[in-house]
């Protein structure tokens, strides 16, 4: 019997006792079949684990090659803090919440910033932009209003 691991299951081996004769079948296997089956299973485990620096994409060594020193692999559904990571195509399905005093820097973004309501607040109240759309017209309000020094149309009392 060849190994079932890892494709279709785990192998089951019956351990011989010290009093079993070499010619005695153990678990339905002859002595030589037992060696062949155990060898096949070990080779399958080695292929799954992979050698150091493996380029085989299905091996554990390849999949965990970036986990070094005290790093841990990131869990797919775990709640974890990531440091110094770049997400190239993230989809945030439950909304984005920032905490702490660090600022969010979007200066490298050349894309469009969209919200479902169209309302955007920038600067925590120092400047707020809100837009409402009705039919074909869109109204935008900038708070506080901008005024340009020396402009006859701008006034500081607006």
C-alpha positions as CSV (number, residue, x, y, z in Angstrom):
1,X,0.0,0.0,0.0
2,X,1.4,3.4,-0.9
3,X,1.0,6.4,1.5
4,X,-2.3,8.3,1.6
5,X,-0.5,11.4,3.1
6,X,-1.0,14.2,2.3
7,X,-3.4,13.9,-0.6
8,X,-6.2,11.8,0.9
9,X,-5.6,11.2,4.5
10,X,-3.3,9.9,7.2
11,X,-1.7,6.5,7.1
12,X,-2.3,3.9,9.8
13,X,0.6,1.6,10.9
14,X,0.5,-1.2,13.4
15,X,3.7,-1.4,15.4
16,X,5.3,-4.8,15.6
17,X,6.2,-6.2,19.0
18,X,9.6,-7.5,19.9
19,X,8.4,-11.1,19.7
20,X,6.9,-10.9,16.2
21,X,8.8,-12.9,13.7
22,X,10.1,-11.2,10.5
23,X,7.8,-13.5,8.4
24,X,4.7,-12.6,10.4
25,X,2.2,-10.2,8.8
26,X,1.5,-7.2,11.0
27,X,-1.6,-5.1,10.3
28,X,-2.0,-6.9,7.0
29,X,1.5,-6.1,5.9
30,X,4.6,-8.3,5.5
31,X,7.9,-7.0,7.0
32,X,9.1,-5.7,3.6
33,X,5.8,-4.1,2.9
34,X,5.8,-2.3,6.3
35,X,9.3,-0.9,5.5
36,X,8.2,0.2,2.0
37,X,5.0,1.9,3.3
38,X,6.8,3.7,6.1
39,X,9.5,4.8,3.6
40,X,6.7,6.2,1.4
41,X,5.1,8.0,4.3
42,X,8.5,9.6,5.3
43,X,9.1,10.7,1.8
44,X,5.7,12.3,1.6
45,X,6.3,14.1,4.9
46,X,9.7,15.4,3.6
47,X,8.1,16.6,0.4
48,X,5.4,18.4,2.4
49,X,7.8,20.1,4.8
50,X,10.4,20.8,2.1
51,X,14.1,21.4,2.3
52,X,15.7,24.7,3.6
53,X,15.2,27.4,0.9
54,X,12.7,25.3,-1.0
55,X,11.2,26.8,-4.2
56,X,8.4,24.2,-4.2
57,X,5.3,26.4,-3.5
58,X,3.3,23.7,-1.8
59,X,6.0,23.0,0.8
60,X,5.8,24.4,4.4
61,X,9.4,25.7,4.1
62,X,8.4,27.8,1.1
63,X,5.1,29.1,2.7
64,X,6.8,30.0,5.9
65,X,10.1,31.3,4.5
66,X,9.4,34.9,5.6
67,X,8.7,33.8,9.2
68,X,12.1,34.2,10.9
69,X,13.6,34.7,14.3
70,X,10.8,35.6,16.7
71,X,8.2,36.2,14.0
72,X,5.0,34.3,13.9
73,X,2.8,33.5,10.9
74,X,-0.2,35.8,10.5
75,X,-3.6,34.1,11.1
76,X,-6.2,34.4,8.4
77,X,-9.0,35.2,10.8
78,X,-7.0,36.3,13.9
79,X,-7.0,39.8,15.2
80,X,-3.3,40.8,15.1
81,X,-1.1,43.9,14.9
82,X,1.0,44.1,11.8
83,X,4.1,46.3,11.7
84,X,5.9,47.6,8.5
85,X,3.6,45.8,6.1
86,X,2.4,47.0,2.7
87,X,-1.0,45.8,1.6
88,X,-1.1,46.0,-2.1
89,X,-4.8,45.4,-2.7
90,X,-6.6,45.4,0.6
91,X,-10.4,45.2,0.9
92,X,-11.7,46.5,4.2
93,X,-15.2,45.2,4.5
94,X,-16.2,46.4,8.0
95,X,-15.0,49.9,7.9
96,X,-11.8,51.5,8.9
97,X,-11.1,52.7,12.5
98,X,-8.0,54.5,13.5
99,X,-6.9,54.7,17.1
100,X,-4.0,56.5,18.9
101,X,-2.3,59.7,18.2
102,X,-0.6,58.7,15.0
103,X,-1.8,60.5,11.8
104,X,-2.9,58.7,8.7
105,X,-0.8,59.8,5.7
106,X,-2.6,59.5,2.4
107,X,-0.1,61.8,0.6
108,X,1.1,58.9,-1.6
109,X,-2.4,58.1,-2.8
110,X,-3.4,59.2,-6.3
111,X,-6.8,57.5,-6.2
112,X,-10.2,58.9,-5.3
113,X,-11.4,59.0,-1.7
114,X,-15.0,57.9,-1.6
115,X,-17.6,57.4,1.1
116,X,-21.1,55.9,0.8
117,X,-22.7,59.2,2.0
118,X,-20.4,61.6,0.2
119,X,-19.5,63.4,3.4
120,X,-15.8,63.7,4.3
121,X,-14.3,65.4,7.3
122,X,-10.7,66.5,7.1
123,X,-8.6,67.8,10.0
124,X,-10.9,66.9,12.9
125,X,-13.0,70.1,12.6
126,X,-10.3,72.4,11.4
127,X,-11.7,72.0,7.9
128,X,-14.7,70.0,6.9
129,X,-16.0,69.4,3.4
130,X,-19.5,68.0,2.9
131,X,-21.3,67.5,-0.3
132,X,-24.9,66.7,-1.0
133,X,-26.3,65.7,-4.3
134,X,-29.8,66.0,-5.6
135,X,-30.6,65.0,-9.1
136,X,-28.0,66.7,-11.3
137,X,-26.8,69.4,-8.9
138,X,-24.2,69.0,-6.2
139,X,-23.7,71.5,-3.3
140,X,-20.4,71.6,-1.4
141,X,-19.9,73.4,1.9
142,X,-16.4,74.2,3.2
143,X,-16.2,74.9,6.9
144,X,-14.6,77.3,7.9
145,X,-14.9,79.3,4.7
146,X,-11.6,80.0,3.0
147,X,-10.5,83.6,2.6
148,X,-7.5,84.9,0.6
149,X,-5.6,87.8,2.1
150,X,-6.0,90.9,0.0
151,X,-9.0,89.5,-2.0
152,X,-11.8,92.1,-2.3
153,X,-14.4,89.3,-2.6
154,X,-13.2,87.5,0.6
155,X,-14.0,88.7,4.0
156,X,-12.8,87.5,7.4
157,X,-16.4,87.7,8.7
158,X,-17.8,85.1,6.4
